Amino acid sequence: MKVSANGIGINYAFEGKGPWLTLSHSLACDLHMWDEEAKRLSRRYKVLRYDTRGHGESSAPAGAYTLDLLADDLHCLLRALGVQSTHFVGLSMGGMIGQTFALKYPGMFKSLALCDTTSRYPAEAAGLWAERIKTVEIRGMEPLVAPTLERWFTEPFRKARPELMEKVAATIRTTPAAGYIGCSHAIPKIDLTARLKEIRCPAVVIVGKDDPGTPVAMAEEIHQALPGSKLVIIPSAAHLSNLEQPDAFNQTLGEFLDRAAR
């Protein structure tokens, strides 16, 4: 399904009954990253998934995006659907959108799950993101497929699940270049650690033990800055911990959401 919101078309899906639960995906993914979570959680929640600006079937306008813009997209989507409040789960870029949204629109999140994400990048990370932008501008998404899979999954998992690697590779490869570039301008500018103390809803921070992109140290920094949050480190998982260790991820998430919902 698609709705016009904040000047673009936003693709979304929802299923289930109960309190609203919104899932926000990683860079170079789409709402199907959450297929397993939607299947499990829709038994107790009305699960909303959406394609972030520049991804999947949502519009991919050219130009640099900002995290404020991506948070506004979500706010307009929720308003269009009549959602007054929601639980929220965001992984990687989705977690950055979640932090930005929680600070910009206080009170709308009933709970906040921040997964394999960061609240700030060191200054030297800007060069890495600039390099990725340049690569995509010149050569498209293909050169990023293999190194992205290496960051997202541990080597044993990549070897054991070739069919999943092919599926994820296809999603990376077909991400619109304009969308990847737009979001890659937004991501390295995140700098919210000092403001996380303003967030009042229940929160959990989940991270794969072997995540090289947003490592455990970044999760610990969020946890220490976010009042009352819980930190959970998932063994034998890299960046997309929900795909690499779905049982551990979903048990942690389900228990947290059930506590928050009560």
C-alpha positions in Angstrom: 0.0 0.0 0.0 1.1 3.5 -0.6 0.2 6.9 0.9 1.2 10.4 -0.1 3.0 12.0 2.9 5.5 14.8 3.4 5.6 15.3 -0.3 6.5 11.8 -1.4 4.9 8.4 -1.8 5.6 6.1 1.1 5.1 2.4 0.7 3.9 0.5 3.8 2.2 -2.6 5.1 0.5 -3.5 8.3 -0.9 -6.7 9.8 -2.3 -7.9 13.1 -4.4 -6.5 15.9 -3.5 -4.7 19.1 -1.4 -1.7 20.0 0.5 -0.2 17.1 4.1 -1.3 16.5 6.3 0.4 13.9 9.4 -1.2 12.4 12.0 0.9 10.6 14.7 -0.8 8.5 18.4 -0.4 7.7 20.0 1.5 4.9 19.9 -0.5 1.6 17.1 -2.7 2.9 13.3 -2.4 2.7 10.3 -3.4 4.8 10.8 -7.1 4.0 13.8 -7.0 6.3 11.1 -7.4 9.0 9.1 -10.2 7.5 9.9 -12.6 10.4 9.2 -10.0 13.1 5.9 -9.0 11.4 4.8 -12.7 11.3 5.6 -13.2 15.0 4.5 -9.9 16.5 1.3 -9.5 14.5 -0.3 -12.0 16.9 -0.2 -9.3 19.6 0.3 -6.0 17.8 -0.8 -4.1 14.8 2.6 -4.1 13.0 3.4 -1.3 10.6 6.3 -1.6 8.3 7.3 1.0 5.7 10.0 1.7 3.1 12.1 4.6 4.1 12.4 7.5 1.6 14.8 6.3 -1.1 14.2 2.6 -0.5 11.9 -0.2 -1.7 8.8 1.2 -3.4 8.8 4.6 -1.7 9.8 7.7 -3.6 13.6 8.3 -4.1 14.0 12.0 -4.8 17.5 13.2 -5.6 19.4 15.3 -3.1 20.8 15.1 0.4 18.4 13.9 3.0 18.5 14.6 6.8 17.5 12.5 9.8 15.0 15.3 10.6 13.4 14.8 7.1 13.3 11.0 7.6 11.6 11.5 11.0 9.1 13.9 9.5 8.3 11.3 6.8 7.4 8.8 9.5 5.4 11.4 11.4 3.4 12.3 8.3 2.9 8.5 7.6 1.6 7.9 11.1 -0.8 10.9 10.9 -2.1 9.8 7.5 -2.9 6.4 9.1 -4.5 7.9 12.2 -1.8 6.6 14.5 -1.7 8.6 17.7 1.0 6.6 19.5 3.1 3.5 18.7 5.8 1.2 19.9 8.9 1.6 17.7 11.7 -0.7 16.6 14.5 0.6 14.4 17.7 -1.1 13.2 20.8 0.8 12.1 19.4 3.8 10.1 16.0 2.9 11.5 17.4 3.3 15.0 18.8 6.7 14.0 15.4 7.8 12.7 13.8 6.5 15.9 16.1 8.6 18.1 15.5 11.7 16.0 11.7 11.1 16.0 11.5 10.5 19.8 13.3 13.8 20.5 11.3 15.8 17.8 7.9 14.3 18.6 8.0 13.5 22.3 5.2 11.3 23.7 4.3 9.5 20.5 6.5 6.5 21.2 5.2 4.1 23.8 8.5 2.3 23.8 11.7 2.4 21.8 13.9 -0.5 20.6 17.3 0.7 19.2 19.0 -2.2 17.3 22.6 -2.2 15.9 22.7 1.5 15.7 24.5 4.6 17.0 23.7 8.0 18.5 26.8 9.6 17.0 29.7 8.9 14.6 33.3 10.1 15.1 34.4 12.9 12.8 36.6 10.6 10.8 33.6 8.5 9.7 32.5 11.3 7.4 35.3 10.4 4.9 34.0 6.8 4.7 30.5 7.9 3.9 31.7 10.4 1.3 33.7 7.6 -0.3 30.5 5.4 -0.5 28.5 8.2 -2.0 31.2 8.8 -4.7 31.3 5.1 -5.5 27.5 4.9 -6.0 27.5 8.2 -8.0 30.0 6.8 -10.4 29.4 3.0 -10.5 26.0 2.4 -9.0 25.2 0.0 -6.1 27.0 -3.2 -7.4 30.4 -2.4 -5.9 28.8 -2.1 -2.4 27.1 -5.5 -2.4 29.9 -7.8 -1.3 31.5 -5.4 1.3 28.0 -4.7 2.8 27.3 -8.4 3.2 30.6 -8.8 4.9 29.7 -6.1 7.5 26.2 -7.3 7.9 26.8 -11.0 8.6 29.5 -13.1 10.2 31.5 -15.3 7.8 30.2 -18.6 9.2 26.6 -17.4 8.7 27.3 -16.1 5.1 28.7 -19.6 4.2 25.8 -21.4 5.8 23.0 -19.4 4.3 23.8 -18.7 0.6 20.2 -18.4 -0.3 19.6 -15.6 2.2 22.8 -13.9 1.1 21.5 -13.9 -2.5 18.2 -12.4 -1.3 19.8 -9.7 0.8 22.3 -9.0 -2.0 19.4 -8.4 -4.4 17.9 -5.9 -2.0 21.1 -4.0 -1.7 21.7 -4.1 -5.5 18.2 -2.7 -6.3 18.2 0.1 -3.7 17.8 3.3 -5.8 21.1 5.1 -6.0 19.5 8.4 -5.2 18.0 6.9 -2.1 21.2 5.4 -0.9 23.1 8.7 -1.6 20.4 10.8 0.1 20.4 8.7 3.3 24.2 8.5 3.3 24.4 12.3 3.6 22.1 12.0 6.7 23.5 9.1 8.6 27.1 10.4 9.5 25.7 13.6 10.8 23.9 12.0 13.8 25.0 13.5 17.1 22.3 12.8 19.7 24.1 11.2 22.6 23.8 14.3 24.9 20.1 14.6 24.2 19.1 10.9 24.9 18.4 11.8 28.5 15.3 13.6 27.2 13.6 10.4 26.0 11.2 9.1 28.7 9.6 6.0 27.2 10.8 2.4 28.0 13.8 1.5 25.9 16.0 -1.4 25.0 19.3 -1.4 23.1 20.1 -4.5 21.1 23.4 -5.2 19.3 25.1 -8.1 17.7 28.3 -9.0 19.5 30.2 -9.1 16.2 28.7 -6.0 14.7 31.6 -4.1 13.0 29.5 -1.2 11.7 27.8 0.0 14.9 29.8 -2.1 17.4 29.0 -2.9 21.0 30.8 0.2 22.2 28.3 2.4 20.4 25.4 0.4 21.9 26.9 0.8 25.3 27.1 4.6 24.8 23.4 4.8 23.9 22.5 2.6 26.9 24.5 4.8 29.3 22.9 8.0 28.0 19.3 6.7 27.7 17.6 6.6 31.2 16.3 3.2 32.3 17.3 1.4 29.1 18.3 -2.2 29.0 21.3 -3.4 26.9 21.2 -6.8 25.3 24.2 -8.2 23.3 23.3 -11.1 20.9 26.1 -13.6 20.4 27.2 -14.8 17.0 25.5 -11.9 15.2 26.9 -9.0 13.2 25.0 -5.9 12.0 21.6 -7.4 10.9 21.2 -9.3 14.1 17.5 -9.9 13.5 18.3 -11.9 10.4 21.4 -13.7 11.7 19.9 -14.7 15.1 16.1 -14.4 14.7 15.2 -16.5 17.7 17.4 -14.6 20.2 16.5 -11.2 18.6 12.8 -11.9 18.7 12.7 -13.3 22.2 14.5 -10.2 23.5 12.3 -7.9 21.5 9.1 -9.7 22.4 9.8 -9.8 26.1 10.6 -6.1 26.1 7.5 -5.1 24.1 5.2 -7.2 26.4 6.7 -5.5 29.4 6.3 -2.0 27.9 2.8 -2.8 26.7 1.7 -3.7 30.3 
